[in-house]
Amino acid sequence: MTPEQKEFIARAAALRGFSVTEFVVASAQQAACEAIKDFELLTLHDDARDVFVNAILNSPLPNEAARAAAKRYKDRMVP
């Protein structure tokens, strides 16, 4: 790590109210979560992808309970 990088990270940590160690750990954890999420989103297996696409393209019509829930929502939320 260059002195400039260290100073830059220390400044960012201070702005967030973290120590450098806390900032680096939090940043690494966030990057890890994003990497895992991206990997999992992009690697649906063929069967899972097919089920998902089929559900979107051939979704059933709403039943009475769904229609009633939509009406309640509209009655409460739409002025």
DRENPA-149484 format. One line per 4 residues: number of its first residue (from 1); their letters; for each residue y negated, x, z of N, C-alpha, C, O, CB. Coordinates in Angstrom, 3 decimals, always signed. Glycine has a CB too. Layout:
NUM) A) Y,X,Z,Y,X,Z,Y,X,Z,Y,X,Z,Y,X,Z ~ ...
This chain:
1) MTPE) +1.163,+0.846,+0.000,+0.000,+0.000,+0.000,-1.234,+0.898,+0.000,-1.325,+1.859,+0.764,+0.006,-0.966,+1.218 ~ -2.158,+0.570,-0.853,-3.381,+1.368,-0.921,-4.315,+0.963,+0.219,-4.185,-0.128,+0.774,-4.086,+1.191,-2.298 ~ -5.248,+1.838,+0.565,-6.232,+1.463,+1.595,-7.028,+0.214,+1.208,-7.393,-0.587,+2.068,-7.195,+2.624,+1.846 ~ -7.290,+0.058,-0.078,-8.026,-1.121,-0.543,-7.218,-2.396,-0.328,-7.758,-3.421,+0.088,-8.387,-0.974,-2.024
5) QKEF) -5.906,-2.322,-0.619,-5.048,-3.486,-0.407,-4.971,-3.843,+1.076,-5.035,-5.015,+1.446,-3.641,-3.223,-0.963 ~ -4.834,-2.824,+1.914,-4.752,-3.054,+3.356,-6.036,-3.700,+3.868,-5.985,-4.637,+4.664,-4.486,-1.733,+4.100 ~ -7.167,-3.211,+3.424,-8.458,-3.760,+3.834,-8.610,-5.200,+3.344,-9.114,-6.057,+4.070,-9.611,-2.889,+3.298 ~ -8.180,-5.457,+2.136,-8.255,-6.791,+1.548,-7.401,-7.782,+2.351,-7.842,-8.893,+2.645,-7.795,-6.755,+0.073
9) IARA) -6.193,-7.374,+2.696,-5.288,-8.224,+3.479,-5.847,-8.433,+4.886,-5.789,-9.541,+5.419,-3.871,-7.598,+3.549 ~ -6.379,-7.387,+5.479,-6.964,-7.505,+6.820,-8.144,-8.472,+6.808,-8.319,-9.247,+7.748,-7.416,-6.125,+7.340 ~ -8.939,-8.434,+5.766,-10.079,-9.347,+5.649,-9.604,-10.791,+5.532,-10.141,-11.685,+6.187,-10.946,-8.976,+4.433 ~ -8.598,-11.011,+4.698,-8.052,-12.363,+4.533,-7.468,-12.865,+5.847,-7.675,-14.021,+6.216,-6.973,-12.384,+3.429
13) AALR) -6.749,-12.013,+6.547,-6.160,-12.393,+7.833,-7.249,-12.786,+8.821,-7.132,-13.797,+9.512,-5.312,-11.241,+8.405 ~ -8.296,-11.995,+8.886,-9.393,-12.280,+9.812,-10.065,-13.611,+9.471,-10.431,-14.372,+10.366,-10.427,-11.140,+9.784 ~ -10.225,-13.886,+8.189,-10.838,-15.150,+7.776,-10.000,-16.351,+8.197,-10.533,-17.429,+8.460,-11.041,-15.167,+6.267 ~ -8.698,-16.159,+8.260,-7.785,-17.233,+8.688,-7.563,-17.253,+10.200,-6.925,-18.165,+10.726,-6.445,-17.085,+7.986
17) GFSV) -8.090,-16.248,+10.892,-7.902,-16.167,+12.331,-6.529,-15.648,+12.719,-6.042,-15.946,+13.809,-8.120,-17.510,+12.946 ~ -5.897,-14.877,+11.843,-4.570,-14.317,+12.069,-4.662,-12.817,+12.226,-5.611,-12.180,+11.771,-3.621,-14.676,+10.921 ~ -3.646,-12.262,+12.887,-3.483,-10.813,+12.825,-2.923,-10.497,+11.439,-2.463,-11.390,+10.728,-2.533,-10.272,+13.982 ~ -2.968,-9.231,+11.068,-2.405,-8.841,+9.770,-0.920,-9.194,+9.715,-0.435,-9.700,+8.703,-2.609,-7.323,+9.514
21) TEFV) -0.201,-8.926,+10.805,+1.228,-9.232,+10.831,+1.464,-10.726,+10.666,+2.314,-11.125,+9.869,+1.860,-8.740,+12.138 ~ +0.737,-11.556,+11.393,+0.887,-13.009,+11.276,+0.576,-13.477,+9.859,+1.270,-14.331,+9.309,-0.026,-13.727,+12.281 ~ -0.468,-12.912,+9.281,-0.864,-13.291,+7.932,+0.210,-12.912,+6.917,+0.554,-13.704,+6.040,-2.191,-12.633,+7.565 ~ +0.734,-11.698,+7.043,+1.762,-11.237,+6.096,+3.026,-12.077,+6.235,+3.620,-12.461,+5.228,+2.090,-9.740,+6.326
25) VASA) +3.447,-12.368,+7.463,+4.653,-13.183,+7.675,+4.442,-14.588,+7.123,+5.308,-15.114,+6.424,+5.016,-13.247,+9.181 ~ +3.300,-15.200,+7.431,+3.024,-16.548,+6.932,+2.974,-16.568,+5.402,+3.499,-17.487,+4.772,+1.698,-17.070,+7.511 ~ +2.347,-15.563,+4.814,+2.262,-15.486,+3.354,+3.633,-15.291,+2.730,+3.947,-15.905,+1.710,+1.333,-14.351,+2.932 ~ +4.451,-14.437,+3.337,+5.803,-14.205,+2.823,+6.636,-15.473,+2.935,+7.400,-15.794,+2.025,+6.487,-13.048,+3.582
29) QQAA) +6.495,-16.203,+4.048,+7.254,-17.438,+4.217,+6.826,-18.470,+3.178,+7.674,-19.147,+2.596,+7.069,-17.999,+5.640 ~ +5.542,-18.597,+2.943,+5.052,-19.540,+1.942,+5.571,-19.156,+0.550,+6.008,-20.022,-0.208,+3.505,-19.584,+1.950 ~ +5.523,-17.880,+0.218,+6.026,-17.426,-1.077,+7.524,-17.687,-1.206,+8.002,-18.060,-2.277,+5.732,-15.933,-1.270 ~ +8.259,-17.493,-0.123,+9.700,-17.748,-0.142,+9.981,-19.229,-0.367,+10.853,-19.581,-1.161,+10.350,-17.278,+1.170
33) CEAI) +9.259,-20.086,+0.316,+9.442,-21.533,+0.130,+9.159,-21.947,-1.307,+9.902,-22.735,-1.893,+8.531,-22.316,+1.085 ~ +8.088,-21.414,-1.868,+7.738,-21.744,-3.250,+8.797,-21.231,-4.229,+9.147,-21.923,-5.184,+6.365,-21.156,-3.605 ~ +9.301,-20.027,-3.992,+10.325,-19.463,-4.875,+11.596,-20.303,-4.830,+12.201,-20.582,-5.865,+10.637,-18.007,-4.482 ~ +11.996,-20.704,-3.625,+13.205,-21.525,-3.490,+13.000,-22.885,-4.137,+13.875,-23.372,-4.852,+13.586,-21.696,-2.008
37) KDFE) +11.841,-23.504,-3.888,+11.546,-24.812,-4.466,+11.556,-24.735,-5.989,+12.153,-25.582,-6.653,+10.185,-25.333,-3.965 ~ +10.896,-23.723,-6.541,+10.865,-23.563,-7.997,+12.267,-23.377,-8.559,+12.613,-23.968,-9.582,+9.984,-22.373,-8.388 ~ +13.064,-22.568,-7.902,+14.425,-22.323,-8.369,+15.234,-23.609,-8.339,+15.924,-23.936,-9.304,+15.106,-21.245,-7.515 ~ +15.148,-24.346,-7.220,+15.929,-25.570,-7.087,+15.471,-26.638,-8.064,+16.296,-27.400,-8.569,+15.840,-26.096,-5.670
41) LLTL) +14.184,-26.712,-8.341,+13.686,-27.703,-9.288,+14.116,-27.398,-10.718,+14.332,-28.309,-11.517,+12.177,-27.779,-9.212 ~ +14.235,-26.148,-11.026,+14.543,-25.765,-12.402,+16.030,-25.595,-12.676,+16.411,-25.300,-13.809,+13.840,-24.498,-12.735 ~ +16.869,-25.772,-11.678,+18.288,-25.514,-11.891,+19.161,-26.720,-11.589,+20.241,-26.583,-11.014,+18.727,-24.357,-11.046 ~ +18.697,-27.900,-11.975,+19.565,-29.068,-11.840,+20.800,-28.854,-12.700,+20.707,-28.444,-13.857,+18.821,-30.378,-12.247
45) HDDA) +21.928,-29.131,-12.131,+23.157,-29.018,-12.910,+23.174,-30.128,-13.961,+22.493,-31.143,-13.815,+24.418,-29.098,-11.987 ~ +23.949,-29.927,-15.007,+23.991,-30.895,-16.104,+24.269,-32.307,-15.620,+23.591,-33.242,-16.047,+25.040,-30.492,-17.109 ~ +25.247,-32.488,-14.742,+25.584,-33.824,-14.264,+24.428,-34.445,-13.490,+24.108,-35.617,-13.690,+26.830,-33.773,-13.389 ~ +23.802,-33.672,-12.610,+22.685,-34.190,-11.822,+21.524,-34.555,-12.732,+20.879,-35.585,-12.537,+22.236,-33.161,-10.770
49) RDVF) +21.257,-33.724,-13.713,+20.174,-34.009,-14.656,+20.470,-35.290,-15.419,+19.590,-36.134,-15.587,+19.975,-32.833,-15.637 ~ +21.714,-35.439,-15.883,+22.087,-36.631,-16.637,+21.956,-37.894,-15.788,+21.477,-38.920,-16.272,+23.514,-36.497,-17.159 ~ +22.374,-37.825,-14.541,+22.255,-38.978,-13.638,+20.784,-39.325,-13.430,+20.399,-40.493,-13.466,+22.940,-38.686,-12.274 ~ +19.973,-38.300,-13.212,+18.547,-38.523,-12.997,+17.884,-39.157,-14.218,+17.170,-40.151,-14.090,+17.857,-37.208,-12.655
53) VNAI) +18.115,-38.593,-15.384,+17.505,-39.112,-16.614,+17.994,-40.529,-16.874,+17.205,-41.394,-17.252,+17.831,-38.198,-17.823 ~ +19.275,-40.775,-16.678,+19.819,-42.112,-16.897,+19.176,-43.126,-15.951,+18.880,-44.252,-16.348,+21.341,-42.105,-16.711 ~ +18.962,-42.721,-14.700,+18.331,-43.622,-13.735,+16.898,-43.954,-14.141,+16.444,-45.082,-13.950,+18.348,-43.000,-12.338 ~ +16.200,-42.996,-14.689,+14.817,-43.230,-15.129,+14.794,-44.120,-16.366,+14.019,-45.074,-16.440,+14.104,-41.892,-15.425
57) LNSP) +15.644,-43.805,-17.330,+15.618,-44.530,-18.599,+16.267,-45.903,-18.521,+15.919,-46.792,-19.299,+16.302,-43.719,-19.657 ~ +17.195,-46.092,-17.607,+17.935,-47.355,-17.529,+17.860,-47.954,-16.128,+18.862,-48.422,-15.586,+19.399,-47.142,-17.928 ~ +16.667,-47.934,-15.555,+16.533,-48.452,-14.198,+16.720,-49.960,-14.205,+16.321,-50.635,-15.153,+15.160,-48.079,-13.597 ~ +17.328,-50.489,-13.148,+17.537,-51.936,-13.084,+16.218,-52.662,-12.834,+15.257,-52.076,-12.335,+18.553,-52.286,-11.981
61) LPNE) +16.188,-53.932,-13.186,+15.016,-54.744,-12.898,+14.899,-54.912,-11.392,+15.912,-54.895,-10.693,+15.098,-56.123,-13.608 ~ +13.681,-55.075,-10.874,+13.518,-55.237,-9.428,+14.183,-56.541,-8.966,+14.099,-57.572,-9.634,+12.011,-55.228,-9.043 ~ +14.839,-56.466,-7.814,+15.454,-57.668,-7.254,+14.402,-58.444,-6.464,+13.238,-58.046,-6.407,+16.673,-57.304,-6.348 ~ +14.820,-59.548,-5.858,+13.878,-60.409,-5.138,+13.193,-59.657,-3.991,+11.993,-59.821,-3.771,+14.605,-61.646,-4.593
65) AARA) +13.949,-58.840,-3.267,+13.365,-58.089,-2.153,+12.291,-57.122,-2.649,+11.249,-56.982,-2.009,+14.458,-57.320,-1.392 ~ +12.524,-56.465,-3.756,+11.533,-55.537,-4.313,+10.299,-56.287,-4.786,+9.176,-55.833,-4.566,+12.137,-54.731,-5.474 ~ +10.493,-57.426,-5.431,+9.342,-58.219,-5.879,+8.530,-58.713,-4.685,+7.300,-58.712,-4.726,+9.808,-59.416,-6.736 ~ +9.215,-59.135,-3.623,+8.505,-59.609,-2.429,+7.731,-58.458,-1.776,+6.604,-58.653,-1.322,+9.501,-60.232,-1.413
69) AAKR) +8.321,-57.275,-1.727,+7.637,-56.115,-1.151,+6.402,-55.757,-1.974,+5.360,-55.419,-1.412,+8.593,-54.906,-1.071 ~ +6.510,-55.827,-3.293,+5.367,-55.533,-4.159,+4.254,-56.552,-3.941,+3.077,-56.194,-3.908,+5.796,-55.523,-5.638 ~ +4.628,-57.825,-3.791,+3.627,-58.858,-3.549,+2.926,-58.630,-2.211,+1.703,-58.745,-2.123,+4.276,-60.251,-3.580 ~ +3.698,-58.304,-1.164,+3.088,-58.023,+0.143,+2.120,-56.849,+0.044,+1.026,-56.889,+0.606,+4.175,-57.725,+1.198
73) YKDR) +2.526,-55.815,-0.667,+1.666,-54.646,-0.835,+0.373,-55.029,-1.528,-0.713,-54.674,-1.071,+2.387,-53.555,-1.628 ~ +0.492,-55.758,-2.636,-0.703,-56.150,-3.377,-1.608,-57.047,-2.537,-2.831,-56.906,-2.573,-0.313,-56.863,-4.671 ~ -1.006,-57.973,-1.777,-1.804,-58.861,-0.927,-2.587,-58.077,+0.125,-3.717,-58.436,+0.456,-0.902,-59.890,-0.243 ~ -1.993,-57.019,+0.643,-2.645,-56.242,+1.706,-3.609,-55.184,+1.158,-4.633,-54.900,+1.780,-1.591,-55.567,+2.574
77) MVP) -3.291,-54.606,+0.008,-4.026,-53.435,-0.466,-5.060,-53.749,-1.544,-6.051,-53.029,-1.664,-3.064,-52.424,-0.992 ~ -4.856,-54.784,-2.314,-5.773,-55.086,-3.409,-6.780,-56.102,-2.920,-6.413,-57.191,-2.479,-5.015,-55.613,-4.661 ~ -8.070,-55.741,-3.000,-9.113,-56.666,-2.499,-9.211,-57.929,-3.329,-10.034,-58.797,-3.037,-10.468,-55.976,-2.481
